[in-house]
Each structure stands twice: as structure tokens, then as C-alpha cells.
Amino acid sequence: MTKRIMKGVQDIRTLSGRVDEGTIPYKAYMKLSILEMEKFRRGKEKQSALERVRKIDQRFQDIEVARQEIMRALGAKGINSRAVSVTPEGAGPEAAPRTTTGPFKIRY
């Protein structure tokens, strides 16, 4: 006699777990709500960043007005405005001129 393998409820094949995640309505709505919340958060971040940039631009204008007032006051007192070292807007520090033309040498 051959031995027969007994099968139970665990051996019944089903389609559970094979369902497309996008077709389940509550999961689709959850994904939509998550996307909407992220969109709202990103909008708030954008508004905050734009406000910071606007405040920085306003401060640049205030600085320029104060600078012009100081320059006018110096001019009224007869002080040459060119004698005052002022770097133009946007200009950064320049590299120091090179003093040697040859390779780097160390003397002990």
C-alpha cells in the first residue's frame, strides 16, 4: 500500500497577496492623501523660503541706503569718497599677487 499525504487548510491555494495595490480603494485614497499632505508641506516650505529671500533683499536695500547716506555726509564734510576703501557690490576678495616666479623653495 502507498502512503497518502494528507493535505490541510494551509495547502489551499488562494489569490490573497497577489492583488494589485492600486486597485484597493482605501490604499489608493491613502496614497492620494499622503501626496496632498506632502504638496501642502512643500508649499509652506516654498512660502517660507521666498519670505526669507524677500527679507534679505530688503536688508540689502537698507544697507545700500545707509551707505549712500554715509557717503553723502562724508562728501558734505569735504572728505574724498574715493579715499574710503569700498568694494563694489558683488566683488569678493582678490588673490594676493605672486612674489616668486619659480617653484616653491624652502630654506633651512
Secondary structure, 3 states (H helix, E strand, C coil): CCCCCCCCHHHCCCCCCCCCHHHCHHHHHHHHHHHHHHHHHHHHHHHHHHHHHHHHHHHHHHHHHHHHHHHHHHHHCCCCCCCCCCCCCCCCCCCCCCCCCCCCCCCC
